[in-house]
Amino acid sequence: MNKLSHLAETLIPSEIIKLGNDISERVRQGQNIFNFTIGDFDPAIFSIPGELEEEIIKAYRNKKTNYPPANGIAELRTAVSAFIKGHLGLDYDPASYLISGGGRPLIYAVYRTLCDKGDKVIYPVPSWNNNHYTHFIEGEHICIQTSVGNNFLPTAEELIPHFSGARLLALCSPLNPTGTVFTKGQLSRICEAVIAENKKRGNGEKPLYILYDQIYWTLTYGETRHYDPVSLYPELKDYTIYIDGISKAFCATGVRVGWSFGPQAVIDKMKGILSHIGAWSPMAEQVATAAYMNNEKAVREFLLAAKSALHQRLSTLYEGFRTLRDLGYPVDVIAPMAAMYLTIRFSFKGSTSSDGRDIQTTEDMTSYLLQEASLALVPFAAFGSDRESEWYRLSVGTCRLEDIPRMFDKLKAALEKLSLPGTH
C-alpha cells in the first residue's frame, strides 16, 4: 500500500467517533442507551425557529440556489453585524465579517491565515479540536492543562510563560466541553498580558493573535455573564478574531451558517483561503438567515425559550448528580453556567464490580457506565486532557426530561454493584 501524506498518516483518531461506534453497535444489539455524547440537538426536541424554517423554504422556492459571494451575501453580513452590535456592543463593519458553512471552516482559516509550520499555538485543554487544527498547520503545540479549581479555563499565570514567540492563543468561552465561562477578572488578566506581549515585540515581529470562539455566548444561565476580549480592551480589536454562528444559538447545527469577524486584513485572507475550498454557507440558508435575524422579536423570543429549555435539563441533571454525591457515591459535578454541557466526575478507579470486573482506567469507567448504566458520556481525554482524567462531558441537546429519572435509577444501581477501594 502506498504511503499517504504525512498529515494523513499522523492524524489523531477521534475518541468521540470511536465511542459513537461503540454506542451504535450496542443500540444495534438492542440496548437502550442514554446517549449524552452528542454536541448536537435532536430536532424533535429542539427544532430550529419556525420563522427561520419558513424563510429557508421560501428562499429555495425563490430559486436562491446559485453560488453566494465568497465572503457571504451583503444582507447577511449586515444583519449579523447589527445582531452582534445590538446584543454584545461590538461594532464591526459588515465588510469585517466572513460567512461560512459553520464555525469549523472559519477556525481552520484562522489557523491557516496566521500560522506557518513550526509556529507556536497556545491552547488549553480540555478544549474542542485545537490539537487537530494545530496538527493540520504543523504548528508547535503549547498545550495548557487546566484544573477544576479554575473551572477548566486557563489563567494568565499559566499562559504568560509561553507567550514569547507564540503566534496564536486559542480560547473558547463558554467552553466546549465544560460549559464554564471566563469571569471578567480571568479574561481581563489574559487580555492585559496579550497587550503587554505585543507591545514588547519589535517592528517586523509577528504579533500574538487571539482566536476567540464564542459560539455558545447566547446560552448563559443565572448570574453568569459572557465576556469577550475587545469589549474589555478595545485595543485588542487589531489582534482578535471571533468565531460565531447560528448552530448553537438557534439549534441549527445542520443549517450551516457561521461567521467570523475581526481585523479586515485577516478576514480578507481567510476569505481567500475558504474561496479555494468552497466552504461557503448555501445561498438559500444565507438569504433565510438574513431575513430571520432582522426579525428582532422572533430572535429574542427563540433565544429565551431555547435557553430556558436547556437550563431546565442541565439543572435537573445537576441536582440528580449532586444528590448522588451527597449520598456518598463516587461522583462530582459542576453547577451549569452556560452552553449545553454539564461537567461530571466519576471516581471509581480501583473498584471491582459484582461480576468480578476490575476497573483501573478511565476507559474502564467509560465502558462500565455504558454497559451497566446504559449511560454514554464523553471523557475529557477526547478533548486533549490527560487520558486518565476522571472528568466527563454530558450534552443535553438530545435529552428528554422524562428519561432523566430512569437514567438516574439505572446509574445508581450500577454504582451500587461496585466495591470501592477500602470498602468490603
C-alpha positions as CSV (number, residue, x, y, z in Angstrom):
1,M,0.0,0.0,0.0
2,N,1.3,3.4,-1.0
3,K,2.3,5.7,1.9
4,L,0.0,8.7,2.2
5,S,0.8,12.2,3.2
6,H,2.4,13.0,6.5
7,L,-0.8,14.7,7.6
8,A,-3.0,11.8,6.7
9,E,-0.6,9.2,8.3
10,T,-0.4,11.1,11.5
11,L,-4.0,12.2,12.1
12,I,-5.2,11.5,15.6
13,P,-8.3,9.3,15.6
14,S,-11.4,10.9,17.1
15,E,-12.2,9.5,20.5
16,I,-15.8,10.7,20.1
17,I,-16.2,8.8,16.8
18,K,-14.7,5.7,18.5
19,L,-17.2,6.0,21.4
20,G,-20.0,6.7,18.9
21,N,-19.3,3.5,17.0
22,D,-19.5,1.5,20.3
23,I,-22.8,3.1,21.2
24,S,-24.2,2.4,17.7
25,E,-23.2,-1.3,18.0
26,R,-24.9,-1.6,21.4
27,V,-28.1,0.0,20.0
28,R,-28.0,-2.3,17.1
29,Q,-27.8,-5.2,19.5
30,G,-30.9,-3.9,21.3
31,Q,-29.5,-2.0,24.3
32,N,-31.4,1.3,25.1
33,I,-28.7,3.9,25.7
34,F,-29.0,7.3,27.5
35,N,-26.8,9.0,24.9
36,F,-25.4,12.3,26.3
37,T,-22.4,12.3,24.0
38,I,-23.6,14.3,21.1
39,G,-22.9,18.0,20.9
40,D,-25.9,18.5,18.7
41,F,-29.7,18.9,19.0
42,D,-32.4,16.3,18.4
43,P,-34.7,18.3,16.1
44,A,-37.7,16.5,17.5
45,I,-36.9,18.2,20.9
46,F,-35.0,21.3,19.8
47,S,-36.2,22.4,16.4
48,I,-34.9,25.5,14.5
49,P,-37.1,28.6,14.8
50,G,-40.3,28.3,12.8
51,E,-39.7,31.7,11.1
52,L,-36.2,30.6,10.0
53,E,-37.6,27.3,8.6
54,E,-40.2,29.2,6.6
55,E,-37.6,31.6,5.3
56,I,-35.4,28.7,4.2
57,I,-38.3,27.1,2.3
58,K,-39.2,30.4,0.7
59,A,-35.6,31.0,-0.4
60,Y,-35.5,27.7,-2.2
61,R,-38.9,28.3,-3.8
62,N,-37.5,31.6,-5.0
63,K,-34.6,29.7,-6.7
64,K,-31.9,31.1,-4.4
65,T,-29.6,28.2,-5.4
66,N,-26.6,29.8,-7.1
67,Y,-23.1,30.4,-5.7
68,P,-23.0,33.0,-2.9
69,P,-20.3,35.6,-2.7
70,A,-17.1,34.2,-1.2
71,N,-17.5,36.3,2.0
72,G,-21.2,35.9,2.2
73,I,-24.2,37.9,0.9
74,A,-24.2,41.5,1.9
75,E,-27.6,41.2,3.5
76,L,-26.5,38.5,5.9
77,R,-23.2,40.3,6.9
78,T,-25.2,43.4,7.6
79,A,-27.8,41.5,9.7
80,V,-25.1,39.7,11.6
81,S,-23.2,42.9,12.2
82,A,-26.4,44.5,13.6
83,F,-27.1,41.5,15.8
84,I,-23.7,41.4,17.3
85,K,-23.7,45.2,17.9
86,G,-27.1,45.1,19.4
87,H,-26.5,42.2,21.8
88,L,-22.8,42.5,22.6
89,G,-21.9,46.1,21.7
90,L,-19.2,45.0,19.3
91,D,-19.2,47.5,16.4
92,Y,-17.7,45.9,13.3
93,D,-18.4,47.0,9.7
94,P,-20.2,44.3,7.7
95,A,-17.0,44.1,5.5
96,S,-15.2,42.8,8.5
97,Y,-17.4,39.7,8.6
98,L,-16.9,36.4,6.8
99,I,-19.7,33.9,6.4
100,S,-19.0,30.2,6.1
101,G,-20.6,26.8,6.4
102,G,-20.5,26.8,10.2
103,G,-17.7,27.6,12.5
104,R,-15.2,24.8,11.6
105,P,-14.0,26.2,8.3
106,L,-13.6,29.6,9.9
107,I,-11.4,28.1,12.7
108,Y,-9.4,26.3,10.1
109,A,-9.0,29.5,8.1
110,V,-7.8,31.4,11.1
111,Y,-5.1,28.8,11.7
112,R,-4.1,28.8,8.1
113,T,-4.1,32.6,7.8
114,L,-2.0,33.3,10.9
115,C,0.3,30.3,11.4
116,D,3.2,28.9,9.5
117,K,4.8,25.5,10.0
118,G,6.5,25.5,13.4
119,D,4.7,28.5,14.8
120,K,3.7,28.2,18.5
121,V,0.0,27.8,19.1
122,I,-1.2,28.0,22.7
123,Y,-4.4,26.3,23.7
124,P,-5.9,25.0,26.9
125,V,-7.3,21.5,27.4
126,P,-9.9,20.3,27.6
127,S,-11.0,22.2,24.5
128,W,-12.5,21.3,21.2
129,N,-10.2,20.3,18.3
130,N,-7.4,22.8,18.8
131,N,-5.0,19.9,18.9
132,H,-6.2,18.8,15.5
133,Y,-6.1,22.2,13.9
134,T,-2.5,22.8,15.3
135,H,-1.6,19.4,13.7
136,F,-3.1,20.5,10.4
137,I,-0.7,23.5,10.2
138,E,2.2,21.6,11.7
139,G,2.4,24.1,14.5
140,E,4.2,23.7,17.8
141,H,1.6,22.5,20.4
142,I,1.7,24.6,23.6
143,C,-0.9,22.6,25.5
144,I,-2.0,24.1,28.9
145,Q,-3.6,21.5,31.2
146,T,-6.3,23.3,33.2
147,S,-7.8,22.4,36.5
148,V,-11.2,22.2,38.1
149,G,-10.2,24.9,40.6
150,N,-10.4,27.4,37.7
151,N,-13.4,25.7,36.1
152,F,-11.1,24.2,33.4
153,L,-10.2,27.6,32.0
154,P,-6.6,28.8,31.6
155,T,-5.3,31.5,33.8
156,A,-3.0,34.4,32.8
157,E,-0.3,32.9,35.1
158,E,-0.4,29.6,33.2
159,L,-0.3,31.3,29.8
160,I,2.2,34.1,30.1
161,P,5.4,31.9,30.4
162,H,4.6,30.6,26.9
163,F,3.8,33.9,25.2
164,S,7.3,34.6,23.9
165,G,7.4,33.9,20.2
166,A,3.8,32.5,20.2
167,R,1.6,33.3,17.2
168,L,-1.9,32.3,18.3
169,L,-3.8,31.9,21.5
170,A,-6.9,29.8,21.0
171,L,-9.6,30.5,23.6
172,C,-13.3,29.4,23.9
173,S,-15.9,30.8,26.3
174,P,-18.4,29.4,27.1
175,L,-16.2,26.4,26.8
176,N,-16.8,23.2,25.0
177,P,-16.7,20.6,26.7
178,T,-17.3,22.1,30.2
179,G,-20.0,24.8,29.8
180,T,-17.9,27.0,32.0
181,V,-17.1,30.7,31.3
182,F,-14.4,33.2,31.9
183,T,-15.0,35.6,34.6
184,K,-14.4,39.3,33.9
185,G,-11.3,39.2,36.0
186,Q,-9.9,36.0,34.5
187,L,-10.3,37.2,30.9
188,S,-9.1,40.7,31.7
189,R,-5.8,39.5,33.1
190,I,-5.2,37.4,29.9
191,C,-6.1,40.3,27.7
192,E,-3.7,42.6,29.6
193,A,-0.9,40.0,29.2
194,V,-1.5,39.8,25.4
195,I,-1.4,43.6,25.1
196,A,1.8,43.7,27.0
197,E,3.3,40.9,24.9
198,N,2.5,42.7,21.7
199,K,3.9,46.0,22.9
200,K,7.2,44.2,23.6
201,R,7.5,42.8,20.1
202,G,9.7,44.9,17.8
203,N,9.0,46.1,14.2
204,G,8.8,43.2,11.9
205,E,8.0,40.6,14.6
206,K,4.6,38.9,14.1
207,P,2.0,39.8,16.8
208,L,0.2,37.4,19.1
209,Y,-3.4,36.9,18.0
210,I,-6.4,35.7,20.0
211,L,-8.8,33.3,18.4
212,Y,-12.0,33.7,20.4
213,D,-14.6,31.0,19.9
214,Q,-17.9,32.3,21.4
215,I,-20.3,30.1,19.6
216,Y,-22.3,29.4,22.8
217,W,-22.4,33.0,24.1
218,T,-26.2,33.3,23.9
219,L,-26.6,30.3,26.3
220,T,-25.6,31.6,29.7
221,Y,-27.6,30.9,32.9
222,G,-28.5,32.6,36.1
223,E,-26.0,35.3,37.1
224,T,-23.4,34.1,34.5
225,R,-22.3,36.7,32.0
226,H,-20.4,36.4,28.8
227,Y,-17.2,38.5,28.3
228,D,-15.1,38.9,25.3
229,P,-11.6,40.5,24.7
230,V,-12.5,43.6,22.6
231,S,-15.4,44.6,24.8
232,L,-13.0,44.6,27.7
233,Y,-10.0,46.1,25.9
234,P,-10.8,47.9,22.6
235,E,-7.1,48.0,21.7
236,L,-7.3,44.2,21.1
237,K,-9.5,44.8,18.0
238,D,-6.5,44.5,15.8
239,Y,-5.5,41.2,17.3
240,T,-8.7,39.3,18.0
241,I,-10.7,37.0,15.5
242,Y,-14.1,35.9,16.7
243,I,-15.9,32.6,15.8
244,D,-19.7,32.6,16.0
245,G,-22.8,31.4,14.2
246,I,-26.4,30.2,14.4
247,S,-25.6,26.5,15.1
248,K,-26.0,26.5,18.9
249,A,-27.9,29.7,19.5
250,F,-30.7,28.7,17.2
251,C,-30.5,24.9,17.4
252,A,-29.4,25.0,13.7
253,T,-26.3,22.8,13.6
254,G,-27.2,21.3,10.2
255,V,-28.2,24.6,8.6
256,R,-24.5,25.6,8.4
257,V,-24.3,29.3,8.8
258,G,-21.3,30.6,10.8
259,W,-19.4,33.8,10.8
260,S,-16.1,35.2,11.8
261,F,-15.2,38.9,12.4
262,G,-12.0,40.7,13.2
263,P,-9.3,42.7,11.6
264,Q,-10.1,43.4,8.0
265,A,-6.7,42.3,6.6
266,V,-7.1,38.9,8.4
267,I,-10.7,38.4,7.4
268,D,-9.8,39.1,3.7
269,K,-7.1,36.5,3.7
270,M,-9.4,34.0,5.4
271,K,-11.9,34.7,2.6
272,G,-9.3,33.9,0.1
273,I,-8.4,30.6,1.7
274,L,-12.0,29.4,2.0
275,S,-12.9,30.5,-1.5
276,H,-10.5,27.9,-2.8
277,I,-12.1,25.1,-0.8
278,G,-15.8,26.1,-1.3
279,A,-16.6,26.3,2.4
280,W,-19.4,28.8,2.0
281,S,-22.8,28.5,3.5
282,P,-25.5,27.7,1.0
283,M,-27.2,30.6,-0.7
284,A,-30.7,29.8,0.4
285,E,-29.7,29.4,4.0
286,Q,-27.9,32.8,3.9
287,V,-30.9,34.6,2.4
288,A,-33.1,33.0,5.0
289,T,-30.8,33.7,8.0
290,A,-30.5,37.3,7.0
291,A,-34.3,37.7,6.8
292,Y,-34.8,35.9,10.1
293,M,-32.2,37.8,12.0
294,N,-33.8,41.1,11.0
295,N,-36.9,39.9,12.9
296,E,-35.7,41.0,16.3
297,K,-38.8,40.0,18.2
298,A,-38.7,36.4,16.9
299,V,-35.0,36.2,17.6
300,R,-35.3,37.3,21.2
301,E,-38.3,35.0,21.9
302,F,-36.5,32.0,20.5
303,L,-33.3,32.7,22.4
304,L,-35.2,33.0,25.6
305,A,-37.2,29.7,25.0
306,A,-34.2,27.7,23.9
307,K,-32.1,28.8,26.9
308,S,-34.9,28.0,29.3
309,A,-35.3,24.5,27.9
310,L,-31.6,23.7,28.0
311,H,-31.2,25.2,31.5
312,Q,-34.1,23.1,32.8
313,R,-32.4,19.9,31.7
314,L,-29.0,20.9,32.9
315,S,-30.4,21.9,36.3
316,T,-32.4,18.7,36.7
317,L,-29.3,16.6,35.9
318,Y,-27.1,18.7,38.2
319,E,-29.4,18.2,41.1
320,G,-29.5,14.5,40.4
321,F,-25.7,14.1,40.4
322,R,-25.4,16.3,43.4
323,T,-27.8,14.1,45.3
324,L,-25.7,11.0,44.3
325,R,-22.6,12.8,45.5
326,D,-24.2,13.8,48.8
327,L,-25.3,10.2,49.4
328,G,-21.6,9.1,49.1
329,Y,-21.5,7.8,45.6
330,P,-18.2,8.4,43.7
331,V,-19.4,11.3,41.6
332,D,-18.9,15.0,41.4
333,V,-20.5,17.8,39.3
334,I,-20.0,21.4,38.5
335,A,-23.1,23.7,38.5
336,P,-24.2,24.6,35.0
337,M,-23.1,28.0,33.8
338,A,-23.6,28.1,30.1
339,A,-23.8,26.1,26.8
340,M,-25.5,22.7,26.6
341,Y,-23.0,20.8,28.7
342,L,-22.7,19.5,32.3
343,T,-19.3,18.6,33.7
344,I,-19.3,15.4,35.8
345,R,-16.6,13.4,37.6
346,F,-16.6,9.7,38.3
347,S,-14.1,8.4,40.8
348,F,-14.4,4.6,41.0
349,K,-11.0,3.5,39.6
350,G,-9.6,0.7,41.7
351,S,-13.1,-0.7,42.3
352,T,-14.4,-4.2,41.4
353,S,-17.8,-4.9,40.0
354,S,-20.1,-7.5,41.4
355,D,-19.3,-9.7,38.4
356,G,-15.6,-9.5,39.2
357,R,-14.5,-6.9,36.7
358,D,-11.6,-4.7,37.8
359,I,-11.9,-1.0,36.9
360,Q,-8.4,0.5,36.7
361,T,-8.6,3.2,34.0
362,T,-10.8,6.0,32.7
363,E,-11.5,3.8,29.7
364,D,-12.7,1.1,32.1
365,M,-15.0,3.5,33.8
366,T,-16.4,4.7,30.5
367,S,-17.1,1.2,29.4
368,Y,-18.7,0.2,32.7
369,L,-21.0,3.2,32.6
370,L,-22.1,2.3,29.1
371,Q,-22.5,-1.4,29.8
372,E,-24.1,-1.4,33.2
373,A,-25.8,2.0,33.4
374,S,-26.5,2.4,29.6
375,L,-25.0,5.9,30.1
376,A,-22.9,7.3,27.3
377,L,-20.7,10.3,28.1
378,V,-17.5,11.8,26.6
379,P,-14.4,11.6,28.7
380,F,-12.2,14.8,28.7
381,A,-9.5,12.7,27.1
382,A,-11.4,13.2,23.9
383,F,-10.7,16.9,24.2
384,G,-7.0,16.7,24.8
385,S,-6.9,16.2,28.5
386,D,-4.8,13.6,30.3
387,R,-6.1,10.2,29.3
388,E,-6.7,9.3,32.9
389,S,-8.8,12.4,33.7
390,E,-11.9,11.4,35.6
391,W,-14.0,14.2,34.2
392,Y,-16.7,13.8,31.5
393,R,-18.9,16.0,29.3
394,L,-22.6,15.4,29.3
395,S,-24.6,17.1,26.5
396,V,-28.3,17.7,26.8
397,G,-29.2,18.6,23.2
398,T,-30.9,15.2,22.7
399,C,-32.2,14.8,26.3
400,R,-35.9,14.2,27.1
401,L,-36.9,15.3,30.5
402,E,-38.9,12.2,31.1
403,D,-35.8,10.0,30.6
404,I,-33.8,11.6,33.4
405,P,-35.3,9.7,36.4
406,R,-34.9,6.4,34.6
407,M,-31.3,7.2,33.8
408,F,-30.5,8.0,37.5
409,D,-32.2,4.8,38.7
410,K,-30.0,2.8,36.3
411,L,-26.9,4.7,37.2
412,K,-27.5,4.3,40.9
413,A,-28.0,0.6,40.5
414,A,-24.7,0.3,38.5
415,L,-22.8,2.2,41.1
416,E,-24.2,0.0,43.9
417,K,-22.6,-3.0,42.2
418,L,-19.1,-1.6,42.8
419,S,-16.8,-2.5,45.7
420,L,-14.8,0.7,46.1
421,P,-11.2,0.7,47.4
422,G,-11.2,0.5,51.2
423,T,-14.8,-1.0,51.3
424,H,-15.9,-4.5,51.9
